[in-house]
């Protein structure tokens, strides 16, 4: 189970690092930003567009904590599309980091069984009860969002080469998984019921936001450029997003 935890891991060290990046020794500006942090908290400067640009500069990227980098990437991609809920940004950043660890994307918690296809998760959840059924349905949403969000080029290439399901298939099953998971008492107990419902309701927009992270920052030079452009154009008309 993925719990939003990246934002809470960021504190004074990250605030000092961001302030240093944005001011570079300019005392007046540093004093202004430090006052802003005192008044607004760390979120005040994390949401500043200059912060993402400064942290993503090649020279600075290697010194920033992965938690800070991925929170900023997700947060600003969501803000760009009008999705301002910090809890959702925190949850998705935590999800991306957690699934980046070896094998975690294919398993629920500490189970050894791996799931590489959404349909297998659906089948397993139908045969399960209680907590395992909850975990599988949450995992269906998370795995669908991770795949369609960060690897859209792979999915669209498989559609063309093998007639595999497209991004809409991932959106539908992912939203279904989140919606079903939100109904369990486990979700309410951990404060995830609203998070899951919001993810279900906005799944296509969340997917498009993560596509922007992948296209711009993670895999900017991979995939078929024409297919990527066509996907971005389709998303613009379907979900009202922009091409950047």
C-alpha positions in Angstrom: 0.0 0.0 0.0 1.3 3.4 -1.0 0.9 6.2 1.6 1.7 9.8 0.7 5.0 10.3 2.4 7.4 12.2 0.2 6.2 15.7 1.1 6.6 15.0 4.9 10.2 13.9 4.3 11.1 17.4 3.0 12.2 19.8 5.7 14.8 22.4 6.7 17.6 21.0 4.6 15.5 21.0 1.5 14.3 24.6 2.3 17.8 25.8 2.7 18.9 24.0 -0.5 16.1 25.6 -2.5 16.7 29.1 -1.0 20.4 28.7 -1.9 19.6 27.7 -5.5 17.2 30.6 -6.0 19.4 33.3 -4.5 23.0 32.3 -5.1 24.3 34.5 -2.3 22.1 37.6 -3.0 21.4 38.6 0.6 18.2 40.7 0.0 16.6 37.9 -2.0 17.7 35.2 0.5 16.1 37.2 3.3 12.9 37.6 1.3 12.7 33.9 0.6 13.5 32.9 4.1 10.7 35.1 5.3 8.4 33.6 2.8 9.2 30.1 4.1 8.5 31.3 7.6 5.1 32.8 6.5 3.9 30.2 4.0 5.9 27.1 5.0 8.0 25.1 2.6 5.1 24.7 0.1 5.4 28.4 -0.7 8.7 27.9 -2.4 8.1 24.4 -3.6 5.2 25.7 -5.7 7.3 28.5 -7.2 8.0 27.7 -10.9 11.6 28.9 -10.5 12.3 26.1 -8.0 11.6 23.3 -10.5 13.8 25.0 -13.1 16.6 25.5 -10.6 16.6 22.0 -9.3 16.4 20.5 -12.8 19.5 22.3 -13.9 22.0 19.6 -14.9 24.7 20.8 -12.5 22.3 20.8 -9.5 20.3 17.7 -10.2 22.9 15.3 -8.8 22.9 17.0 -5.5 19.2 17.1 -4.9 17.4 14.4 -3.0 15.3 12.2 -5.3 12.3 12.9 -3.1 12.6 16.6 -3.8 13.1 16.1 -7.5 10.1 13.8 -8.0 7.8 15.8 -5.8 8.6 18.9 -7.8 8.2 17.1 -11.2 4.8 15.7 -10.2 3.6 18.8 -8.4 4.3 21.2 -11.2 3.0 18.9 -13.9 -0.3 18.7 -12.0 -0.4 22.4 -11.3 0.1 23.0 -15.0 -3.1 21.1 -15.7 -5.1 22.8 -12.9 -4.7 19.9 -10.4 -3.7 21.7 -7.2 -4.3 19.1 -4.4 -1.0 18.7 -2.6 -2.0 15.3 -1.1 -2.6 13.9 -4.6 0.8 15.3 -5.7 2.4 13.7 -2.6 0.7 10.4 -3.2 1.7 10.2 -6.9 5.3 11.2 -6.2 5.5 8.5 -3.5 4.1 6.0 -6.0 6.6 6.9 -8.7 9.5 6.6 -6.2 8.2 3.3 -4.7 7.6 1.7 -8.0 11.1 2.7 -9.2 12.5 0.2 -6.7 13.4 -3.3 -8.1 10.2 -5.3 -8.6 7.9 -3.2 -6.4 5.7 -2.2 -9.4 4.8 -5.8 -10.0 3.9 -6.9 -6.4 1.6 -6.0 -3.6 3.5 -5.3 -0.4 5.8 -8.3 0.4 4.1 -10.9 -1.7 6.4 -12.9 -4.1 3.7 -13.2 -6.8 4.3 -10.7 -9.6 1.6 -9.2 -11.9 2.7 -7.9 -15.3 -0.7 -7.5 -16.9 -3.7 -5.5 -15.6 -6.0 -8.4 -16.5 -4.1 -10.7 -14.1 -4.6 -8.2 -11.3 -8.3 -8.0 -12.1 -8.6 -11.8 -12.0 -6.7 -12.1 -8.8 -8.8 -9.4 -7.1 -12.0 -11.2 -8.1 -10.7 -14.4 -6.4 -9.5 -12.6 -3.2 -11.3 -11.3 -0.1 -10.6 -8.8 2.7 -7.3 -7.0 2.8 -5.7 -8.8 -0.1 -8.7 -7.9 -2.4 -8.2 -4.3 -1.2 -4.5 -4.3 -1.9 -5.0 -5.8 -5.4 -7.6 -3.2 -6.3 -5.4 -0.4 -5.1 -2.5 -1.9 -7.0 -4.6 -2.1 -10.2 -5.1 1.7 -10.0 -1.5 2.3 -9.1 0.1 0.0 -11.7 -2.2 1.3 -14.5 -1.3 4.9 -13.6 2.5 4.1 -13.4 2.5 2.3 -16.8 0.3 4.7 -18.7 1.8 7.8 -17.0 5.5 7.1 -17.4 5.6 4.7 -20.3 3.0 5.9 -22.8 5.4 5.5 -25.8 5.8 1.8 -24.9 2.0 1.4 -24.8 1.3 3.3 -28.1 4.1 1.3 -29.8 2.5 -2.0 -28.7 -0.8 -0.8 -30.0 0.7 -0.2 -33.5 2.8 -3.4 -33.6 0.6 -5.9 -31.8 -2.8 -4.5 -31.6 -2.5 -4.3 -27.8 -4.9 -2.2 -25.6 -4.4 1.5 -25.8 -4.1 4.2 -23.2 -7.9 4.4 -22.7 -7.8 0.7 -21.5 -5.4 1.7 -18.8 -7.4 4.7 -17.9 -10.6 2.7 -17.5 -9.1 -0.2 -15.5 -7.0 2.1 -13.4 -10.0 4.3 -12.5 -12.0 1.2 -11.7 -9.3 -0.2 -9.4 -9.1 3.1 -7.5 -12.9 3.4 -7.3 -13.3 -0.1 -5.9 -10.4 0.3 -3.5 -11.9 3.5 -2.0 -14.9 1.5 -0.7 -12.8 -0.6 1.7 -12.5 0.2 5.3 -8.7 -0.2 4.9 -8.7 2.8 2.7 -10.7 4.9 5.2 -8.5 3.7 8.0 -5.4 5.1 6.3 -7.0 8.2 5.0 -6.8 7.0 1.4 -10.5 6.8 0.5 -10.6 10.4 -0.7 -7.3 10.0 -2.5 -8.5 7.0 -4.3 -11.8 8.6 -5.3 -10.0 11.6 -6.6 -7.6 9.5 -8.6 -10.5 7.6 -10.1 -12.3 10.8 -11.0 -9.3 12.5 -12.6 -7.3 9.5 -13.9 -7.0 10.7 -17.5 -5.7 14.1 -16.3 -3.2 12.4 -13.9 -2.0 10.2 -16.7 -1.5 13.2 -19.0 0.4 15.1 -16.3 2.8 12.1 -15.8 3.2 11.8 -19.6 4.6 15.4 -19.5 7.1 14.3 -16.8 8.2 11.4 -18.9 8.3 13.3 -22.2 10.2 16.2 -20.9 12.4 14.9 -18.2 12.7 11.1 -17.9 12.7 10.0 -21.6 13.0 13.1 -23.7 14.9 11.5 -26.6 13.3 8.1 -26.8 10.3 6.7 -28.7 8.8 7.6 -32.1 8.5 11.4 -32.3 5.5 11.3 -34.6 3.7 8.9 -32.4 4.5 11.0 -29.4 3.2 14.1 -31.1 0.0 12.4 -32.2 -0.5 11.2 -28.6 0.0 14.7 -27.3 -2.4 16.2 -29.8 -5.0 13.5 -29.0 -4.7 14.3 -25.3 -5.1 18.1 -26.0 -8.4 17.5 -27.6 -9.6 14.8 -25.2 -8.5 16.2 -21.9 -7.9 19.9 -22.6 -4.2 19.8 -21.9 -1.5 21.7 -23.7 1.5 20.6 -25.7 4.7 21.8 -24.2 
